[in-house]
Each structure stands twice: as structure tokens, then as C-alpha cells.
Amino acid sequence: LKKFVSEHFEGSSPEDETDDFVKGDNAGGDYPWTEATPLEGGWLDVSWFGTLLAFDDNDWVFHEGLGWLYVMSDGEGGVWLWQEERGGLWTKDGLWPYLFQHDNAEWIYFLLNHQGRMYFYNPSQKVVEPSSPDED
């Protein structure tokens, strides 16, 4: 383990400066699920995005269909999602289940997660793309 302490402004401590970051507030505010309905066990029902488990101490979520995602608000109601297999994805209320893939500048459509395997429709190639069979 390594510890990093940055310089801080007069009258504040390093702990004060990191509080917002540690609480997961480093995503620029305007989180798309601030209006979510809380469910048992810390799960949230986001009316436009589905069910997810958010963590107070970081910006990772577990989405019922997409699995583990690193989340960052775009500050305008949309959300950037990072997923290991697909990289950077973007969506927002009114567009979901369409996702914009940053790496190849294409739109995909999330179909379903069946037995832990995600399926997306790629309209530009007119194919259904499953997640890797070796993905956990």
C-alpha cells in the first residue's frame, strides 16, 4: 500500500480535500440516478436505466444487465460508463438501451444478459454481438 498526500489550501486538511473524492463525488455531479428508488440491500431502481448497486466510496456500480461499470456523469444528464470488454460507453435517459461506443464511434443496442453473457445489437453491422465466452 502507498499513501498519497497532496498540498492543501490554508485552513483545510488533506482529509477535507479528499472527502468528496472518496464519497464518489468526483464524477462532476449531476448523477443520473440521484432520483432512483432505493431497494433492499443497497440496490437502486433507476427508472430509465434499470437496477444497479452503487457504492458510496467510489464510482463503480454493478448493473443488473451490464455487470461492473465505472461511472462518470457528463454533467448534462448523460453518463459515461467504462466496461472492461467494451471500453467507454455513453448513454442517457431517452437513449438507453442504446449505447455509444467511444473506441469505434458506433452505436450499439443492449438486448439482454442471459446466464451472465451480454448481447448487443450492432445496427451498423446488422449483427448481434455476444460478450466474450470467457468473461466472468
Solvent accessible surface area in square Angstrom, and as a share of the most:
residue,aa,sasa,rsa
1,L,234,1.16
2,K,204,0.86
3,K,175,0.74
4,F,175,0.73
5,V,87,0.50
6,S,47,0.30
7,E,165,0.74
8,H,90,0.40
9,F,164,0.69
10,E,180,0.81
11,G,86,0.83
12,S,34,0.22
13,S,38,0.25
14,P,31,0.19
15,E,111,0.50
16,D,85,0.44
17,E,64,0.29
18,T,63,0.37
19,D,63,0.32
20,D,88,0.45
21,F,125,0.52
22,V,79,0.46
23,K,124,0.53
24,G,7,0.07
25,D,80,0.41
26,N,47,0.24
27,A,4,0.03
28,G,62,0.60
29,G,39,0.38
30,D,78,0.40
31,Y,47,0.18
32,P,23,0.14
33,W,14,0.05
34,T,100,0.58
35,E,163,0.73
36,A,17,0.14
37,T,78,0.45
38,P,104,0.65
39,L,81,0.40
40,E,161,0.72
41,G,73,0.70
42,G,45,0.44
43,W,78,0.27
44,L,37,0.18
45,D,57,0.30
46,V,4,0.02
47,S,115,0.74
48,W,42,0.15
49,F,2,0.01
50,G,20,0.19
51,T,30,0.17
52,L,0,0.00
53,L,37,0.18
54,A,35,0.27
55,F,70,0.29
56,D,128,0.66
57,D,89,0.46
58,N,59,0.30
59,D,6,0.03
60,W,88,0.31
61,V,3,0.02
62,F,67,0.28
63,H,4,0.02
64,E,99,0.44
65,G,6,0.05
66,L,2,0.01
67,G,15,0.14
68,W,139,0.49
69,L,0,0.00
70,Y,65,0.25
71,V,0,0.00
72,M,86,0.38
73,S,9,0.06
74,D,49,0.25
75,G,41,0.40
76,E,151,0.68
77,G,29,0.28
78,G,0,0.00
79,V,0,0.00
80,W,89,0.31
81,L,2,0.01
82,W,113,0.40
83,Q,5,0.02
84,E,147,0.66
85,E,64,0.29
86,R,31,0.11
87,G,11,0.10
88,G,17,0.17
89,L,0,0.00
90,W,46,0.16
91,T,0,0.00
92,K,76,0.32
93,D,88,0.46
94,G,75,0.72
95,L,61,0.30
96,W,45,0.16
97,P,35,0.22
98,Y,96,0.36
99,L,0,0.00
100,F,52,0.21
101,Q,10,0.05
102,H,114,0.51
103,D,111,0.58
104,N,79,0.41
105,A,70,0.55
106,E,36,0.16
107,W,98,0.34
108,I,0,0.00
109,Y,69,0.26
110,F,22,0.09
111,L,74,0.37
112,L,88,0.44
113,N,55,0.28
114,H,100,0.45
115,Q,167,0.74
116,G,55,0.53
117,R,77,0.28
118,M,8,0.04
119,Y,55,0.21
120,F,0,0.00
121,Y,75,0.29
122,N,1,0.01
123,P,49,0.31
124,S,77,0.50
125,Q,106,0.47
126,K,157,0.66
127,V,67,0.38
128,V,81,0.46
129,E,36,0.16
130,P,61,0.38
131,S,2,0.01
132,S,44,0.29
133,P,113,0.71
134,D,121,0.63
135,E,63,0.28
136,D,176,0.91
